[in-house]
Amino acid sequence: MSRSMPFMQESAANAPGSRAMAPIRRLPPPSDRRDKLDHSHLAAPADLQARLAELRQATEVHLRRSKAANTQRAYTSDFAGFTLWCQQHQLAHLPAEADTVALYLSACAQAGAAIATLRRRLVSISQAHKASGLPPPTESELVRRTLSGIARDLGSRPRQVAPLRLAALRAMLEATPEDDLLAVRDRAILLLGFAGGMRRSEISSLDVTDLSFVDQGVDILIRRSKTDQEGHGRTIGIPKGRHPDTCPVIALQRWLFLAALEQAGPLFPRIVPNGRPASRRPDNKGTLAKGRLSPQGIARVVQRAVARVGLDPKDFAGHSLRSGFATEAAAQGASERAIMRQTGHKSLEMVRRYIREGDRYRDNAASYLGL
C-alpha cells in the first residue's frame, strides 16, 4: 500500500477536472533581499549623480564634525599661516618638503613661538596633507630633530595659568557685590565653575534645561566636552555649600530668579553693556543679549574678578576654575577617583599634577627642620 501512494497521488493530479498544483515560489535568503533593498535607489541612472552629490555633502559634514570646532579653527589658522610663510619665501606648501617645514619651525622659534605652539602647528600641517591624500612631511627625521633642538634651547615646559585657590575665590566674591544682573551672573559662573571643576567651554555650553535641582544640590548635565566629542554626556552633582555667601546652588538659583531665562535658552547669556570694570549701568537689571556667553567671555569673567582683588589678570583664565578645584580638593584630602569623577579627567597623570600642587606644603619634610 505504501508503494502505490506516489502513483495514486500522480493519478489524482492528472485526473480530469482536477486543478494542477501551482509550483511553490521560494523567496531568496533575507540577506539577498536586504542587499536588493539597499541598492534599489541606484537602479535609476538619472538619479545616480544627484545621489552621489548628496552623499558627498553628507560626508563633508561628517568630516567637519569629526573634530571639535575650536580644533578645526586652529588647524585652519595654523595652516593658513604656514601657507603665507611659504608664499613669502617662494616655497611649496602642499605638498611641502621636510626641509621647508624645518625652516618654518626655526622661523617661528625666532619669532618667539612656544614649543607647544610649534607642536600644534606641526599637527595642522600634517592634517592638511592627510586630508589631501599626501604623505605628511612632519614625520621626517629632519623635522623631528629640528623640533627637539628647539625644545632644548627654549625649554618644553608649557605655560600654565595659576589655579584659583579657595581663599582667592572668597576674596573675589566679596569684591563682586550683587548690585546688578552682571554681578549676579558672574558670581554664579565663578561658584559653579569652581565647584564643578568645569572647563570654560562646558560652562559656556550649558542650557537651562541641563539643570535638575535635588535635595542635596543640583545635577548638571554636561552634554559634550573636550574628551567627549561624540556627545555621550555625563552628569555631575553640585552639592549645597556650607556658607550662604559661597554656596553655588544659592548663587545659581538667585541668577535664575533675577534673569528670568527662557527654558530652552542658554544658562549664561551675554549681558549688554558688557560690564567692563568701573562701568555704570542705568539700572540694576541690565539687558540680556541674544546668544550665550562664549568661552572667552568666561575667561574674562575670571580676569575681571581677579583684578578686583589686586591680582594680575594675565596669570589667570577660565581654566583657573577647573585647576583650582582639583588643587584645592586634593589639598583638602579628596581622592583621585573623586576628583576625576567631578572633572571628567581621563588621565591620572594630569590629576596627579594637581594633587602634587595641593600637597606641596602638606606633610612637607622641610617643616620638620625647625627653621
Buried (B, 14 or more C-beta within 10 A) or exposed (E): EEEEEEEEEEEEEEEEEEEEEEEEEEEEEEEEEEEEEEEEEEEEEEEEEEEEEEEEEEEEEEEEEEBBEEBBEBBEEBBEBBBEBBEEEEBEBBEBBBBBBBBBBBEBBEEEBBBEBBBBBBBBBBBBBEEEEEEBBBEBEEBBEBBEBBBEEBEEEEEEBBBBBBEBBBBBBEBBEBEBBBBBBBBBBBBBBBBBBBBBBBBBBBBBEBBEEEEEBBBBBBBBBEEBEEEEEBEBBBEBBEEEEBBBBBBBBBBBEBBEBEEEBBBBBBBEEEBEEEEEBEEEEBEBEEEBBBBEBBBBBBBBBBBBBEBEBEEBBBBBBBBBBBBBBBBEEBEBEEBBBBBBBEEEEBBBBBBEBBBEEEEEEEEEEEE
